[in-house]
Each structure stands twice: as structure tokens, then as C-alpha cells.
Amino acid sequence: MAETNRISVYEALGSGTVADTLLWRNCYGGVVLFIGSTVLWLLFERAGYSFLAFVANSLLLLVVILFFWAKSASLLNRPLPPIPDLDISEESVLAAADEMRVWVNSALATVHEIAVDGNLRTLILASFGLWLVSYIGSLFNFLTLIYIGVLLSLSVPFLYEKFQAQVDEKLIFVHKNMSTVFKKVDLILEKIPMSQKKQKKTD
């Protein structure tokens, strides 16, 4: 029963180009992403190359190449550079905005639970998450974190797909234990009286 209801990693990643790349079904895309991210990390982190200077120089080189390509194409009757129509569709903008709206609403709901509902459990989880992000950020700079994220994206989904059954068993065990712990914490929190403003009697 659990096997039939289990969703595949490929479906969870969207069953598209991204899934093919992260699961190494498209080896070319995975290799390009790995080599490209490694080269950029070495340039910026080890060689001390500035990100702004890299972008500006890359665009300058691209513009010069395209300009001379177009000029030589008109003189030698060669085809023009294969540049597609650079246009962002309204559907893609709406999809990105809708995805952003989900994240913002989730963050606002968490803030509401903490500030209005006084949910101590949400406060503890949010505080722990923010502390963990702050601690990891103190160990690595932003560029290194992005590079680590790329490496994890190229390895974790692939390994999880290979050992999904074993990992799911461990996750279910951990989830049951965590649920038991949270239930005990909730019982303890329910016994703690909420602070109430006591009206003082005035003579």
C-alpha cells in the first residue's frame, strides 16, 4: 500500500527539464551545471574576481562578438546570430508572482501565529530556524552557500531516488518520534497559565 501511494522523486521535481538535470537523467545538463557553478565559485571565491566585473566583462564580450558577427554576416552573406525574440511572456510573470505570493503568505501566516495567536511552538520553530540560518551564514559567505546548494541539489535528489524506500522508513520513524515530543511539549504548554492583566481595585 505504501509503495503504490509513494510519489516518485521525478514527479515531485516537476517531471521536466529541472528534474532531468537534478536526477542526472540529462547528463549534459548536470555536467554543465556542475562545471559552470564550480568555475564561477573558483573565479569569485579563490581568484578574488568581482561578480559585478565578471558580469560587465561577460556582457561586453558578448555584445562585441554579436556586433562583429552581424557585420560579417551582412558582408559575407552569412546567417545572422541565432538570437531569439527576447520577450518575457505574461504567463511566466504570473506564474512567478503566484509562486512568490505563496511564500509571502506562508511567512505572514507564521508571523500572525506568533504575534497575534501567541503560538509558542511556532515561535520556537521559527527562532530555531532563523538561528540555524544565522549560524550557517556565519560559517560561509553567500556565494559559498549558493555553491553548496547547487552541489546538494545535484546529489541529494539523485541519492534519495536511489534509496527512497530506506530513507522514507527512517523519516517516518523520526516523524513519529518528533510528533510524540511535540505532543508532550503541547501538554506542558497547556498547563502554563497565560498571562492575564489583573485589574487592581482602586479605593
C-alpha positions in Angstrom: 0.0 0.0 0.0 2.8 2.4 0.9 4.6 1.6 -2.3 1.6 2.5 -4.5 0.9 5.7 -2.7 4.5 6.9 -2.7 5.2 9.8 -5.1 8.3 9.5 -7.2 11.1 12.0 -6.9 10.8 12.7 -10.6 7.2 13.7 -10.2 7.9 15.8 -7.1 10.5 17.8 -9.0 8.0 18.6 -11.8 8.8 15.9 -14.4 10.6 18.3 -16.6 14.0 19.7 -17.5 14.8 20.6 -14.0 14.0 17.0 -12.8 16.1 15.5 -15.6 19.0 17.7 -14.7 18.9 17.2 -10.9 18.4 13.4 -11.2 21.2 13.2 -13.8 18.8 11.8 -16.5 20.1 14.6 -18.6 23.8 14.1 -18.0 24.8 17.0 -20.3 22.7 19.5 -18.2 24.0 18.1 -14.9 27.6 18.3 -16.1 27.2 21.9 -17.4 25.6 23.0 -14.2 28.3 21.4 -12.0 31.2 22.6 -14.1 29.7 26.1 -14.5 29.0 26.5 -10.8 32.4 25.2 -9.9 34.2 27.6 -12.3 32.2 30.6 -11.1 32.9 29.7 -7.4 36.6 29.4 -8.2 36.6 32.7 -10.0 34.8 34.6 -7.3 36.0 32.8 -4.2 39.5 31.7 -4.9 40.7 34.1 -7.6 39.1 37.1 -6.0 37.2 38.1 -9.1 34.4 40.6 -8.6 30.9 39.5 -9.5 30.0 42.9 -11.0 33.2 43.0 -13.0 32.6 39.5 -14.3 29.0 40.3 -15.4 30.1 43.5 -17.1 33.0 41.9 -18.9 31.0 38.9 -20.0 28.3 41.2 -21.4 30.9 43.4 -23.0 32.5 40.4 -24.7 29.1 39.0 -25.8 28.0 42.4 -27.3 31.3 42.8 -29.2 31.0 39.2 -30.6 27.4 39.7 -31.7 28.2 43.1 -33.3 31.1 41.8 -35.4 29.1 38.6 -36.2 26.2 40.7 -37.5 28.6 42.9 -39.5 30.5 40.0 -41.0 27.2 38.2 -41.8 25.9 41.2 -43.9 29.3 41.4 -45.7 29.8 37.7 -46.4 26.1 36.7 -46.8 26.3 34.6 -43.7 23.3 33.9 -41.4 22.8 36.4 -38.6 23.4 35.4 -34.9 20.7 32.9 -33.7 19.2 35.3 -31.2 15.6 34.5 -30.3 13.0 37.2 -29.7 13.8 38.3 -26.1 10.4 38.6 -24.6 9.0 37.5 -21.2 5.6 36.1 -21.5 2.8 37.3 -19.3 2.2 33.7 -18.2 5.7 33.3 -16.8 5.4 36.5 -14.9 2.1 35.5 -13.4 3.5 32.1 -12.5 6.5 33.6 -10.8 4.3 36.1 -9.0 1.9 33.4 -7.9 4.8 31.3 -6.5 6.1 34.4 -4.7 2.7 35.0 -3.2 2.6 31.5 -1.7 5.9 32.1 0.1 4.9 35.6 1.3 1.6 34.3 2.6 3.3 31.5 4.4 5.7 33.9 6.1 2.8 36.2 7.0 0.8 33.3 8.5 3.8 32.4 10.6 4.1 36.0 11.9 0.4 36.1 12.6 0.6 32.9 14.7 3.5 34.3 16.7 2.3 37.9 17.1 -1.5 37.5 17.3 -2.2 33.9 18.4 0.8 33.7 20.7 1.7 30.3 19.4 4.8 29.3 21.4 5.5 26.2 19.3 5.7 28.3 16.2 7.9 30.8 17.9 10.3 28.1 19.0 10.4 26.6 15.5 10.9 30.0 13.8 13.5 31.0 16.3 15.4 27.7 15.8 15.2 28.0 12.0 16.4 31.6 12.0 19.2 30.8 14.4 20.3 27.9 12.3 20.4 30.1 9.1 22.4 32.7 11.1 24.8 30.1 12.3 25.4 28.6 8.9 25.7 32.1 7.4 28.5 32.9 9.9 30.5 29.8 8.6 30.2 30.5 4.9 29.7 33.6 2.7 26.7 33.9 0.5 28.4 32.7 -2.7 29.7 29.6 -1.0 26.2 28.8 0.4 24.9 29.1 -3.2 27.6 26.7 -4.5 26.9 24.2 -1.6 23.2 24.5 -2.5 24.0 23.6 -6.1 26.1 20.6 -5.1 23.3 19.4 -2.7 20.7 19.8 -5.5 22.8 17.7 -7.8 23.4 14.9 -5.2 20.5 14.7 -2.7 17.6 14.1 -5.1 19.7 11.6 -7.0 20.7 9.7 -3.9 17.2 9.9 -2.5 15.7 8.4 -5.6 18.1 5.5 -5.4 17.4 4.8 -1.7 13.9 6.2 -1.4 12.4 3.2 0.5 15.1 3.1 3.1 15.1 6.9 3.6 11.3 7.0 3.9 11.4 4.4 6.6 13.9 6.5 8.6 11.9 9.7 8.0 8.7 8.1 9.2 10.4 6.9 12.4 11.8 10.4 13.0 8.4 12.0 12.3 6.7 9.7 14.8 9.2 10.5 17.5 9.1 14.2 16.8 5.2 14.1 16.9 5.4 12.5 20.3 7.8 15.1 21.5 5.7 17.9 20.3 2.6 16.4 21.8 4.3 16.3 25.2 5.5 19.9 24.7 1.9 21.0 23.9 0.7 19.3 27.0 3.3 21.1 29.1 2.4 24.4 27.5 -1.3 23.9 28.1 -0.6 23.7 31.8 1.3 27.0 31.8 -1.3 29.8 32.6 -1.4 32.5 30.1 -0.5 36.0 31.4 -3.6 38.0 32.1 -3.9 41.5 33.1 -5.2 41.8 36.6 -7.3 44.8 37.3 -6.3 46.4 40.5 -9.1 47.5 42.8 -9.0 51.2 43.4 -10.1 52.6 46.7 
